[in-house]
Amino acid sequence: MVWPFKPKSRKKIARIEIAGAIAGQTRKRVLEALKTVEEKKYPALLLRIDSPGGTVGDSQEIYSALMRLREKLKIVASFGNISASGGVYIGMGAEHIVANPGTITGSIGVILRGNNLERLLEKIGISFKVIKSGPYKDILAFDRELTEPEQSILQEMIDVSYQQFVQTVAEGRKLAVETVKTFADGRIFTGQQALALGIVDKLGTEEDARRWTAELVGLDPDNTKCETIEEPKPLWNRLVPSGKSRIPSGLSGGIDWLEFELATSGQPLWLYRP
């Protein structure tokens, strides 16, 4: 077969990796990378996702940027070890999705957590005096229990966020909303199960996804390379590649968990929490 190479393709497809929790720094890096892909006029993008999800707003911004970019090039997502919750949501920005048979995916839903330290504060003799403009201004305050009206307010907010998630999955995968709701209850499933549900298109490795991406834009998969787009690092980080500046591959480390918990306390999350 003769592959119709196009001069602007440079015989390369772009690659962006989303690894670890999706939050502010990840969003910034990915949006900058997507801008680079657009400016350099790549014919296609391979989006590698290995993430348990993260904050709602950051996930939505990345998804929106992918949808805009889809008007100019092909996007294929490759799900790695885990692509759950917000990772799934971002994957909906791709036209096609490939997952490993054992990929952990799903966890479609919303979670919001607050920290109640009331009993601890009582033991050490600390209390707070709060002056507020309205009864719900200190909702999810860490020094008291939630009231029933507050629980209703937060549940309504979670329900709206959930509907946004379900609607996006339904549109992205061309499924009925009611069909998505049958498995969008927070459960996780394997890539093989996701294929049966219609969440992914094919089972395969990242290499399989690369080859498919090349074929979709008329490039020879045997001679088409990926060019990974990364945010330029400061000189010190280039000299010393390890350290806190590196994006964590997950939330397994205690420090990473603590930082994420503190930064996102009280925020709705599209996140798989084992």
C-alpha atoms as an extended CHARMM CRD file, in Angstrom:
* protein
*
       274  EXT
         1         1  MET       CA              0.0000000000        0.0000000000        0.0000000000  PROA      1               0.0000000000
         2         2  VAL       CA              1.2610000000        3.4880000000       -0.8600000000  PROA      2               0.0000000000
         3         3  TRP       CA              0.9050000000        5.9550000000        2.0060000000  PROA      3               0.0000000000
         4         4  PRO       CA              0.0950000000        9.5360000000        0.8940000000  PROA      4               0.0000000000
         5         5  PHE       CA              2.5860000000       11.5100000000        2.9780000000  PROA      5               0.0000000000
         6         6  LYS       CA              1.7460000000       15.1740000000        3.3700000000  PROA      6               0.0000000000
         7         7  PRO       CA              4.5690000000       17.7370000000        3.6530000000  PROA      7               0.0000000000
         8         8  LYS       CA              3.1140000000       19.4290000000        6.7240000000  PROA      8               0.0000000000
         9         9  SER       CA              2.9610000000       16.1320000000        8.6370000000  PROA      9               0.0000000000
        10        10  ARG       CA              6.7480000000       15.9290000000        8.9780000000  PROA      10              0.0000000000
        11        11  LYS       CA              6.1580000000       12.1480000000        9.1950000000  PROA      11              0.0000000000
        12        12  LYS       CA              5.5940000000       12.5820000000       12.9100000000  PROA      12              0.0000000000
        13        13  ILE       CA              2.6110000000       12.6200000000       15.2030000000  PROA      13              0.0000000000
        14        14  ALA       CA              2.5320000000       14.5200000000       18.4760000000  PROA      14              0.0000000000
        15        15  ARG       CA              2.3800000000       12.7690000000       21.8280000000  PROA      15              0.0000000000
        16        16  ILE       CA              1.2740000000       14.2350000000       25.1620000000  PROA      16              0.0000000000
        17        17  GLU       CA              1.3340000000       12.2950000000       28.4150000000  PROA      17              0.0000000000
        18        18  ILE       CA             -1.0540000000       13.0030000000       31.2790000000  PROA      18              0.0000000000
        19        19  ALA       CA              0.2750000000       11.2200000000       34.3610000000  PROA      19              0.0000000000
        20        20  GLY       CA             -0.7600000000       11.4340000000       37.9930000000  PROA      20              0.0000000000
        21        21  ALA       CA             -3.4700000000       13.5210000000       39.6010000000  PROA      21              0.0000000000
        22        22  ILE       CA             -5.1270000000       16.1260000000       37.3970000000  PROA      22              0.0000000000
        23        23  ALA       CA             -4.8200000000       19.4910000000       39.1080000000  PROA      23              0.0000000000
        24        24  GLY       CA             -3.5670000000       23.0000000000       38.4120000000  PROA      24              0.0000000000
        25        25  GLN       CA             -0.0020000000       22.2800000000       37.3080000000  PROA      25              0.0000000000
        26        26  THR       CA             -1.0660000000       19.3540000000       35.1390000000  PROA      26              0.0000000000
        27        27  ARG       CA             -3.7220000000       21.4990000000       33.4740000000  PROA      27              0.0000000000
        28        28  LYS       CA             -1.2320000000       24.2780000000       32.7750000000  PROA      28              0.0000000000
        29        29  ARG       CA              1.3300000000       21.8860000000       31.2970000000  PROA      29              0.0000000000
        30        30  VAL       CA             -1.1660000000       20.0500000000       29.1070000000  PROA      30              0.0000000000
        31        31  LEU       CA             -2.7930000000       23.2320000000       27.7840000000  PROA      31              0.0000000000
        32        32  GLU       CA              0.6240000000       24.6010000000       26.8150000000  PROA      32              0.0000000000
        33        33  ALA       CA              1.4790000000       21.3170000000       25.1120000000  PROA      33              0.0000000000
        34        34  LEU       CA             -1.7980000000       21.3410000000       23.1700000000  PROA      34              0.0000000000
        35        35  LYS       CA             -1.0540000000       24.8670000000       22.0180000000  PROA      35              0.0000000000
        36        36  THR       CA              2.3420000000       23.6880000000       20.7430000000  PROA      36              0.0000000000
        37        37  VAL       CA              0.7140000000       20.8030000000       18.8680000000  PROA      37              0.0000000000
        38        38  GLU       CA             -1.6490000000       23.2150000000       17.1520000000  PROA      38              0.0000000000
        39        39  GLU       CA              1.0760000000       25.7190000000       16.2710000000  PROA      39              0.0000000000
        40        40  LYS       CA              3.3630000000       23.0800000000       14.7730000000  PROA      40              0.0000000000
        41        41  LYS       CA              0.5090000000       21.6730000000       12.6670000000  PROA      41              0.0000000000
        42        42  TYR       CA              0.9340000000       18.0100000000       13.5050000000  PROA      42              0.0000000000
        43        43  PRO       CA             -1.5570000000       15.8240000000       11.6440000000  PROA      43              0.0000000000
        44        44  ALA       CA             -2.4790000000       13.8470000000       14.7490000000  PROA      44              0.0000000000
        45        45  LEU       CA             -2.0470000000       13.5980000000       18.5100000000  PROA      45              0.0000000000
        46        46  LEU       CA             -1.5150000000       10.4850000000       20.6190000000  PROA      46              0.0000000000
        47        47  LEU       CA             -2.7520000000       11.2660000000       24.1280000000  PROA      47              0.0000000000
        48        48  ARG       CA             -1.3200000000        8.9010000000       26.7380000000  PROA      48              0.0000000000
        49        49  ILE       CA             -3.3820000000        8.9390000000       29.9470000000  PROA      49              0.0000000000
        50        50  ASP       CA             -2.2130000000        7.2840000000       33.1560000000  PROA      50              0.0000000000
        51        51  SER       CA             -4.2300000000        9.0930000000       35.8060000000  PROA      51              0.0000000000
        52        52  PRO       CA             -6.7840000000        8.3780000000       38.5430000000  PROA      52              0.0000000000
        53        53  GLY       CA             -8.4850000000       11.6980000000       37.7580000000  PROA      53              0.0000000000
        54        54  GLY       CA             -8.5110000000       14.8900000000       39.7740000000  PROA      54              0.0000000000
        55        55  THR       CA            -10.2670000000       18.2250000000       40.0440000000  PROA      55              0.0000000000
        56        56  VAL       CA            -13.4230000000       18.8510000000       38.0280000000  PROA      56              0.0000000000
        57        57  GLY       CA            -12.5700000000       22.2670000000       36.6230000000  PROA      57              0.0000000000
        58        58  ASP       CA             -9.0680000000       21.2930000000       35.4970000000  PROA      58              0.0000000000
        59        59  SER       CA            -10.3860000000       18.1570000000       33.7940000000  PROA      59              0.0000000000
        60        60  GLN       CA            -13.0530000000       20.1790000000       32.0070000000  PROA      60              0.0000000000
        61        61  GLU       CA            -10.5480000000       22.7400000000       30.7350000000  PROA      61              0.0000000000
        62        62  ILE       CA             -8.2980000000       20.0500000000       29.2620000000  PROA      62              0.0000000000
        63        63  TYR       CA            -11.3110000000       18.3320000000       27.6800000000  PROA      63              0.0000000000
        64        64  SER       CA            -12.5280000000       21.6090000000       26.1390000000  PROA      64              0.0000000000
        65        65  ALA       CA             -9.0800000000       22.3000000000       24.6810000000  PROA      65              0.0000000000
        66        66  LEU       CA             -8.9920000000       18.8140000000       23.1620000000  PROA      66              0.0000000000
        67        67  MET       CA            -12.4110000000       19.3050000000       21.5850000000  PROA      67              0.0000000000
        68        68  ARG       CA            -11.2520000000       22.5480000000       19.9600000000  PROA      68              0.0000000000
        69        69  LEU       CA             -8.0860000000       20.8720000000       18.7020000000  PROA      69              0.0000000000
        70        70  ARG       CA            -10.1020000000       17.9950000000       17.2270000000  PROA      70              0.0000000000
        71        71  GLU       CA            -11.3990000000       20.3880000000       14.6150000000  PROA      71              0.0000000000
        72        72  LYS       CA             -7.8700000000       20.5430000000       13.1640000000  PROA      72              0.0000000000
        73        73  LEU       CA             -6.3560000000       17.0900000000       13.6800000000  PROA      73              0.0000000000
        74        74  LYS       CA             -7.0160000000       13.5250000000       14.7470000000  PROA      74              0.0000000000
        75        75  ILE       CA             -6.7240000000       12.6260000000       18.4310000000  PROA      75              0.0000000000
        76        76  VAL       CA             -6.3500000000        9.0850000000       19.7590000000  PROA      76              0.0000000000
        77        77  ALA       CA             -6.1640000000        8.3350000000       23.4870000000  PROA      77              0.0000000000
        78        78  SER       CA             -4.1750000000        5.4700000000       24.9530000000  PROA      78              0.0000000000
        79        79  PHE       CA             -5.2050000000        4.4090000000       28.4720000000  PROA      79              0.0000000000
        80        80  GLY       CA             -2.2710000000        3.1130000000       30.5370000000  PROA      80              0.0000000000
        81        81  ASN       CA             -2.2730000000        1.3770000000       33.9170000000  PROA      81              0.0000000000
        82        82  ILE       CA             -5.1340000000        3.5270000000       35.1270000000  PROA      82              0.0000000000
        83        83  SER       CA             -7.3900000000        6.0170000000       33.4250000000  PROA      83              0.0000000000
        84        84  ALA       CA            -10.2670000000        6.5640000000       35.7790000000  PROA      84              0.0000000000
        85        85  SER       CA            -12.7970000000        9.2490000000       36.6310000000  PROA      85              0.0000000000
        86        86  GLY       CA            -11.2920000000       12.5480000000       35.4030000000  PROA      86              0.0000000000
        87        87  GLY       CA             -8.9260000000       10.4880000000       33.2630000000  PROA      87              0.0000000000
        88        88  VAL       CA            -11.9570000000        9.0210000000       31.4980000000  PROA      88              0.0000000000
        89        89  TYR       CA            -13.4780000000       12.4820000000       31.1290000000  PROA      89              0.0000000000
        90        90  ILE       CA            -10.3630000000       13.8040000000       29.4200000000  PROA      90              0.0000000000
        91        91  GLY       CA            -10.3050000000       10.7170000000       27.2160000000  PROA      91              0.0000000000
        92        92  MET       CA            -13.6940000000       11.7690000000       25.8590000000  PROA      92              0.0000000000
        93        93  GLY       CA            -11.8400000000       14.5650000000       24.0800000000  PROA      93              0.0000000000
        94        94  ALA       CA            -10.2760000000       11.9710000000       21.7720000000  PROA      94              0.0000000000
        95        95  GLU       CA            -12.0390000000       10.5910000000       18.7210000000  PROA      95              0.0000000000
        96        96  HSD       CA            -10.7910000000        7.0800000000       19.4360000000  PROA      96              0.0000000000
        97        97  ILE       CA             -9.6390000000        5.3020000000       22.6090000000  PROA      97              0.0000000000
        98        98  VAL       CA             -7.3360000000        2.3010000000       23.0360000000  PROA      98              0.0000000000
        99        99  ALA       CA             -6.9270000000        0.5760000000       26.4150000000  PROA      99              0.0000000000
       100       100  ASN       CA             -4.9210000000       -2.3510000000       27.6910000000  PROA      100             0.0000000000
       101       101  PRO       CA             -7.1130000000       -5.3350000000       28.6240000000  PROA      101             0.0000000000
       102       102  GLY       CA             -6.1250000000       -4.8440000000       32.2670000000  PROA      102             0.0000000000
       103       103  THR       CA             -6.3090000000       -1.0520000000       32.3950000000  PROA      103             0.0000000000
       104       104  ILE       CA             -8.2100000000        0.1880000000       35.4520000000  PROA      104             0.0000000000
       105       105  THR       CA            -10.8330000000        2.5850000000       34.1890000000  PROA      105             0.0000000000
       106       106  GLY       CA            -14.3560000000        3.7320000000       34.9760000000  PROA      106             0.0000000000
       107       107  SER       CA            -15.0290000000        5.3270000000       38.3750000000  PROA      107             0.0000000000
       108       108  ILE       CA            -17.4390000000        7.6970000000       36.6380000000  PROA      108             0.0000000000
       109       109  GLY       CA            -18.8070000000        9.8980000000       39.3800000000  PROA      109             0.0000000000
       110       110  VAL       CA            -18.1000000000       12.7650000000       41.7350000000  PROA      110             0.0000000000
       111       111  ILE       CA            -16.7410000000       12.8850000000       45.2700000000  PROA      111             0.0000000000
       112       112  LEU       CA            -16.4080000000       15.7660000000       47.7050000000  PROA      112             0.0000000000
       113       113  ARG       CA            -14.6440000000       15.4720000000       51.0160000000  PROA      113             0.0000000000
       114       114  GLY       CA            -14.3420000000       17.7860000000       53.9650000000  PROA      114             0.0000000000
       115       115  ASN       CA            -12.3520000000       17.3260000000       57.1610000000  PROA      115             0.0000000000
       116       116  ASN       CA            -14.2520000000       17.4080000000       60.4490000000  PROA      116             0.0000000000
       117       117  LEU       CA            -11.8200000000       18.0150000000       63.3100000000  PROA      117             0.0000000000
       118       118  GLU       CA            -14.4370000000       19.0680000000       65.8510000000  PROA      118             0.0000000000
       119       119  ARG       CA            -13.7400000000       16.3050000000       68.3910000000  PROA      119             0.0000000000
       120       120  LEU       CA             -9.9820000000       16.7660000000       68.1320000000  PROA      120             0.0000000000
       121       121  LEU       CA            -10.2820000000       20.5190000000       68.6340000000  PROA      121             0.0000000000
       122       122  GLU       CA            -12.4690000000       19.9730000000       71.6920000000  PROA      122             0.0000000000
       123       123  LYS       CA             -9.8330000000       17.6970000000       73.2460000000  PROA      123             0.0000000000
       124       124  ILE       CA             -7.1030000000       20.2800000000       72.8960000000  PROA      124             0.0000000000
       125       125  GLY       CA             -9.3270000000       23.1620000000       73.9230000000  PROA      125             0.0000000000
       126       126  ILE       CA             -9.5380000000       25.0820000000       70.6590000000  PROA      126             0.0000000000
       127       127  SER       CA            -12.7320000000       26.7050000000       69.4010000000  PROA      127             0.0000000000
       128       128  PHE       CA            -13.5560000000       29.2710000000       66.7190000000  PROA      128             0.0000000000
       129       129  LYS       CA            -15.8480000000       32.2680000000       66.6760000000  PROA      129             0.0000000000
       130       130  VAL       CA            -17.3250000000       32.7920000000       63.2280000000  PROA      130             0.0000000000
       131       131  ILE       CA            -19.0410000000       35.9110000000       61.9300000000  PROA      131             0.0000000000
       132       132  LYS       CA            -20.5700000000       35.3430000000       58.5000000000  PROA      132             0.0000000000
       133       133  SER       CA            -22.7880000000       37.0970000000       56.0020000000  PROA      133             0.0000000000
       134       134  GLY       CA            -25.0540000000       34.1140000000       55.4370000000  PROA      134             0.0000000000
       135       135  PRO       CA            -25.8680000000       30.7350000000       56.9990000000  PROA      135             0.0000000000
       136       136  TYR       CA            -23.8940000000       28.7640000000       54.4170000000  PROA      136             0.0000000000
       137       137  LYS       CA            -20.7910000000       30.9350000000       54.1220000000  PROA      137             0.0000000000
       138       138  ASP       CA            -18.7070000000       28.4620000000       56.1520000000  PROA      138             0.0000000000
       139       139  ILE       CA            -20.1440000000       25.3170000000       54.6050000000  PROA      139             0.0000000000
       140       140  LEU       CA            -17.7270000000       22.3860000000       55.0800000000  PROA      140             0.0000000000
       141       141  ALA       CA            -15.9730000000       24.1720000000       57.9450000000  PROA      141             0.0000000000
       142       142  PHE       CA            -13.5770000000       21.7290000000       59.5920000000  PROA      142             0.0000000000
       143       143  ASP       CA            -14.6400000000       22.5670000000       63.1540000000  PROA      143             0.0000000000
       144       144  ARG       CA            -18.2440000000       21.3800000000       63.0160000000  PROA      144             0.0000000000
       145       145  GLU       CA            -20.6270000000       18.8480000000       61.4980000000  PROA      145             0.0000000000
       146       146  LEU       CA            -22.6180000000       19.6130000000       58.3860000000  PROA      146             0.0000000000
       147       147  THR       CA            -26.2370000000       20.5990000000       58.8910000000  PROA      147             0.0000000000
       148       148  GLU       CA            -28.9910000000       18.8370000000       56.9400000000  PROA      148             0.0000000000
       149       149  PRO       CA            -29.6370000000       21.8850000000       54.7010000000  PROA      149             0.0000000000
       150       150  GLU       CA            -25.9030000000       22.0420000000       53.9410000000  PROA      150             0.0000000000
       151       151  GLN       CA            -25.8530000000       18.3690000000       53.0030000000  PROA      151             0.0000000000
       152       152  SER       CA            -28.7500000000       18.9940000000       50.6110000000  PROA      152             0.0000000000
       153       153  ILE       CA            -26.9320000000       21.9280000000       48.9970000000  PROA      153             0.0000000000
       154       154  LEU       CA            -23.7590000000       19.9380000000       48.5000000000  PROA      154             0.0000000000
       155       155  GLN       CA            -25.6330000000       16.8940000000       47.2010000000  PROA      155             0.0000000000
       156       156  GLU       CA            -27.3820000000       19.0560000000       44.6100000000  PROA      156             0.0000000000
       157       157  MET       CA            -24.0160000000       20.4310000000       43.4870000000  PROA      157             0.0000000000
       158       158  ILE       CA            -22.5860000000       16.9120000000       43.2200000000  PROA      158             0.0000000000
       159       159  ASP       CA            -25.6230000000       15.7770000000       41.2300000000  PROA      159             0.0000000000
       160       160  VAL       CA            -25.1660000000       18.6030000000       38.7070000000  PROA      160             0.0000000000
       161       161  SER       CA            -21.4740000000       17.7470000000       38.3050000000  PROA      161             0.0000000000
       162       162  TYR       CA            -22.3910000000       14.0960000000       37.8570000000  PROA      162             0.0000000000
       163       163  GLN       CA            -24.8810000000       14.9490000000       35.1210000000  PROA      163             0.0000000000
       164       164  GLN       CA            -22.1720000000       16.9210000000       33.3120000000  PROA      164             0.0000000000
       165       165  PHE       CA            -19.8900000000       13.8960000000       33.4530000000  PROA      165             0.0000000000
       166       166  VAL       CA            -22.5370000000       11.4580000000       32.2380000000  PROA      166             0.0000000000
       167       167  GLN       CA            -23.6250000000       13.7610000000       29.4170000000  PROA      167             0.0000000000
       168       168  THR       CA            -20.0410000000       14.1310000000       28.1940000000  PROA      168             0.0000000000
       169       169  VAL       CA            -19.4700000000       10.3720000000       28.1920000000  PROA      169             0.0000000000
       170       170  ALA       CA            -22.7560000000        9.8190000000       26.3620000000  PROA      170             0.0000000000
       171       171  GLU       CA            -21.8670000000       12.3640000000       23.6870000000  PROA      171             0.0000000000
       172       172  GLY       CA            -18.2580000000       11.2420000000       23.3900000000  PROA      172             0.0000000000
       173       173  ARG       CA            -19.0770000000        7.5680000000       22.9990000000  PROA      173             0.0000000000
       174       174  LYS       CA            -22.3980000000        8.0050000000       21.1630000000  PROA      174             0.0000000000
       175       175  LEU       CA            -24.3400000000        6.2570000000       23.9000000000  PROA      175             0.0000000000
       176       176  ALA       CA            -27.7120000000        7.0380000000       25.4290000000  PROA      176             0.0000000000
       177       177  VAL       CA            -27.5410000000        8.9000000000       28.7290000000  PROA      177             0.0000000000
       178       178  GLU       CA            -29.5780000000        6.1720000000       30.4190000000  PROA      178             0.0000000000
       179       179  THR       CA            -27.1360000000        3.5690000000       29.1270000000  PROA      179             0.0000000000
       180       180  VAL       CA            -24.1930000000        5.4420000000       30.6270000000  PROA      180             0.0000000000
       181       181  LYS       CA            -26.0050000000        5.7160000000       33.9590000000  PROA      181             0.0000000000
       182       182  THR       CA            -26.1870000000        1.9200000000       34.1850000000  PROA      182             0.0000000000
       183       183  PHE       CA            -22.4210000000        1.7710000000       34.7630000000  PROA      183             0.0000000000
       184       184  ALA       CA            -21.6650000000        5.3480000000       35.8950000000  PROA      184             0.0000000000
       185       185  ASP       CA            -22.1000000000        4.6020000000       39.5820000000  PROA      185             0.0000000000
       186       186  GLY       CA            -18.4810000000        4.9710000000       40.6540000000  PROA      186             0.0000000000
       187       187  ARG       CA            -17.4990000000        1.3730000000       39.9330000000  PROA      187             0.0000000000
       188       188  ILE       CA            -14.2180000000        0.5680000000       38.2400000000  PROA      188             0.0000000000
       189       189  PHE       CA            -13.7290000000       -1.9310000000       35.4450000000  PROA      189             0.0000000000
       190       190  THR       CA            -10.9640000000       -3.3190000000       33.2560000000  PROA      190             0.0000000000
       191       191  GLY       CA            -10.1700000000       -2.2300000000       29.7460000000  PROA      191             0.0000000000
       192       192  GLN       CA            -11.7650000000       -5.4230000000       28.4690000000  PROA      192             0.0000000000
       193       193  GLN       CA            -14.9830000000       -4.6040000000       30.3230000000  PROA      193             0.0000000000
       194       194  ALA       CA            -14.7810000000       -1.0050000000       29.0600000000  PROA      194             0.0000000000
       195       195  LEU       CA            -14.6670000000       -2.3010000000       25.4860000000  PROA      195             0.0000000000
       196       196  ALA       CA            -17.8730000000       -4.2780000000       26.0480000000  PROA      196             0.0000000000
       197       197  LEU       CA            -19.5320000000       -1.1860000000       27.5450000000  PROA      197             0.0000000000
       198       198  GLY       CA            -18.5080000000        1.0210000000       24.6430000000  PROA      198             0.0000000000
       199       199  ILE       CA            -16.1350000000        3.2310000000       26.6180000000  PROA      199             0.0000000000
       200       200  VAL       CA            -13.1230000000        2.3060000000       24.4590000000  PROA      200             0.0000000000
       201       201  ASP       CA            -12.7960000000        1.3260000000       20.8020000000  PROA      201             0.0000000000
       202       202  LYS       CA             -9.9700000000       -1.1960000000       20.8620000000  PROA      202             0.0000000000
       203       203  LEU       CA             -7.7530000000       -3.1920000000       23.1870000000  PROA      203             0.0000000000
       204       204  GLY       CA             -4.0400000000       -2.7320000000       22.7450000000  PROA      204             0.0000000000
       205       205  THR       CA             -0.8150000000       -1.1490000000       23.8800000000  PROA      205             0.0000000000
       206       206  GLU       CA              0.3990000000        2.3980000000       23.3870000000  PROA      206             0.0000000000
       207       207  GLU       CA              2.3360000000        1.1080000000       20.3840000000  PROA      207             0.0000000000
       208       208  ASP       CA             -0.8870000000       -0.2300000000       18.9040000000  PROA      208             0.0000000000
       209       209  ALA       CA             -2.4680000000        3.1670000000       19.4920000000  PROA      209             0.0000000000
       210       210  ARG       CA              0.4710000000        4.8900000000       17.7630000000  PROA      210             0.0000000000
       211       211  ARG       CA              0.1640000000        2.6970000000       14.7090000000  PROA      211             0.0000000000
       212       212  TRP       CA             -3.5780000000        3.2670000000       14.5090000000  PROA      212             0.0000000000
       213       213  THR       CA             -3.1080000000        7.0210000000       14.8560000000  PROA      213             0.0000000000
       214       214  ALA       CA             -0.6520000000        7.0180000000       11.9690000000  PROA      214             0.0000000000
       215       215  GLU       CA             -3.0160000000        5.0010000000        9.7940000000  PROA      215             0.0000000000
       216       216  LEU       CA             -5.9090000000        7.3600000000       10.5070000000  PROA      216             0.0000000000
       217       217  VAL       CA             -4.0180000000       10.2500000000        8.9190000000  PROA      217             0.0000000000
       218       218  GLY       CA             -2.5830000000        8.2740000000        6.0160000000  PROA      218             0.0000000000
       219       219  LEU       CA              0.9320000000        7.7920000000        7.3550000000  PROA      219             0.0000000000
       220       220  ASP       CA              2.9780000000        4.6110000000        7.2340000000  PROA      220             0.0000000000
       221       221  PRO       CA              2.8810000000        3.2080000000       10.7900000000  PROA      221             0.0000000000
       222       222  ASP       CA              6.2550000000        1.5360000000       10.2860000000  PROA      222             0.0000000000
       223       223  ASN       CA              7.9590000000        4.8540000000        9.5320000000  PROA      223             0.0000000000
       224       224  THR       CA              5.9880000000        7.3270000000       11.6340000000  PROA      224             0.0000000000
       225       225  LYS       CA              7.4200000000        8.4440000000       14.9540000000  PROA      225             0.0000000000
       226       226  CYS       CA              5.8780000000       10.1370000000       17.9610000000  PROA      226             0.0000000000
       227       227  GLU       CA              7.2660000000       13.4340000000       19.1650000000  PROA      227             0.0000000000
       228       228  THR       CA              6.5250000000       13.9430000000       22.8500000000  PROA      228             0.0000000000
       229       229  ILE       CA              5.5810000000       17.5120000000       23.6830000000  PROA      229             0.0000000000
       230       230  GLU       CA              6.8220000000       18.5910000000       27.0930000000  PROA      230             0.0000000000
       231       231  GLU       CA              6.9560000000       21.8430000000       28.9720000000  PROA      231             0.0000000000
       232       232  PRO       CA             10.5070000000       23.3060000000       28.8840000000  PROA      232             0.0000000000
       233       233  LYS       CA             12.2200000000       22.7670000000       32.2340000000  PROA      233             0.0000000000
       234       234  PRO       CA             14.3700000000       25.2970000000       34.0890000000  PROA      234             0.0000000000
       235       235  LEU       CA             18.1280000000       24.8040000000       33.7320000000  PROA      235             0.0000000000
       236       236  TRP       CA             18.4930000000       23.4140000000       37.2660000000  PROA      236             0.0000000000
       237       237  ASN       CA             15.8200000000       20.7810000000       36.6180000000  PROA      237             0.0000000000
       238       238  ARG       CA             17.5420000000       19.7430000000       33.4040000000  PROA      238             0.0000000000
       239       239  LEU       CA             20.7930000000       19.2820000000       35.3120000000  PROA      239             0.0000000000
       240       240  VAL       CA             19.1090000000       17.5580000000       38.2540000000  PROA      240             0.0000000000
       241       241  PRO       CA             16.1070000000       15.6570000000       36.8380000000  PROA      241             0.0000000000
       242       242  SER       CA             14.8830000000       14.2520000000       40.1380000000  PROA      242             0.0000000000
       243       243  GLY       CA             13.1230000000       16.1050000000       42.9040000000  PROA      243             0.0000000000
       244       244  LYS       CA              9.8510000000       17.7970000000       43.7650000000  PROA      244             0.0000000000
       245       245  SER       CA              9.5230000000       19.5110000000       40.3920000000  PROA      245             0.0000000000
       246       246  ARG       CA              8.7990000000       16.2300000000       38.6620000000  PROA      246             0.0000000000
       247       247  ILE       CA              5.1580000000       15.3780000000       38.0300000000  PROA      247             0.0000000000
       248       248  PRO       CA              4.2830000000       12.3270000000       40.1220000000  PROA      248             0.0000000000
       249       249  SER       CA              3.1380000000        9.2400000000       38.2550000000  PROA      249             0.0000000000
       250       250  GLY       CA              0.3100000000        8.7110000000       40.7150000000  PROA      250             0.0000000000
       251       251  LEU       CA             -0.9200000000        9.3950000000       44.2030000000  PROA      251             0.0000000000
       252       252  SER       CA              0.8350000000        6.5290000000       45.9170000000  PROA      252             0.0000000000
       253       253  GLY       CA              3.3420000000        8.6100000000       47.8520000000  PROA      253             0.0000000000
       254       254  GLY       CA              2.3310000000        9.9350000000       51.2570000000  PROA      254             0.0000000000
       255       255  ILE       CA              3.5540000000       13.4590000000       50.5340000000  PROA      255             0.0000000000
       256       256  ASP       CA              1.7490000000       13.5720000000       47.1990000000  PROA      256             0.0000000000
       257       257  TRP       CA             -1.4650000000       12.4120000000       48.8370000000  PROA      257             0.0000000000
       258       258  LEU       CA             -1.1840000000       14.9770000000       51.6170000000  PROA      258             0.0000000000
       259       259  GLU       CA             -0.4710000000       17.8430000000       49.2410000000  PROA      259             0.0000000000
       260       260  PHE       CA             -3.3650000000       16.8600000000       47.0240000000  PROA      260             0.0000000000
       261       261  GLU       CA             -5.7420000000       16.4720000000       49.9750000000  PROA      261             0.0000000000
       262       262  LEU       CA             -4.8610000000       19.9010000000       51.3490000000  PROA      262             0.0000000000
       263       263  ALA       CA             -5.0720000000       21.5760000000       47.9640000000  PROA      263             0.0000000000
       264       264  THR       CA             -8.4320000000       20.0520000000       47.0130000000  PROA      264             0.0000000000
       265       265  SER       CA            -10.2500000000       19.8530000000       50.3710000000  PROA      265             0.0000000000
       266       266  GLY       CA            -13.8380000000       20.9340000000       49.8480000000  PROA      266             0.0000000000
       267       267  GLN       CA            -13.6610000000       20.6780000000       46.0450000000  PROA      267             0.0000000000
       268       268  PRO       CA            -15.7550000000       18.3010000000       43.9300000000  PROA      268             0.0000000000
       269       269  LEU       CA            -13.4250000000       15.7230000000       42.4180000000  PROA      269             0.0000000000
       270       270  TRP       CA            -13.6040000000       13.3510000000       39.4910000000  PROA      270             0.0000000000
       271       271  LEU       CA            -11.1630000000       11.0170000000       41.1650000000  PROA      271             0.0000000000
       272       272  TYR       CA            -10.7700000000        7.2980000000       41.7720000000  PROA      272             0.0000000000
       273       273  ARG       CA             -9.8940000000        6.8510000000       45.4440000000  PROA      273             0.0000000000
       274       274  PRO       CA             -9.0600000000        3.2120000000       46.2690000000  PROA      274             0.0000000000
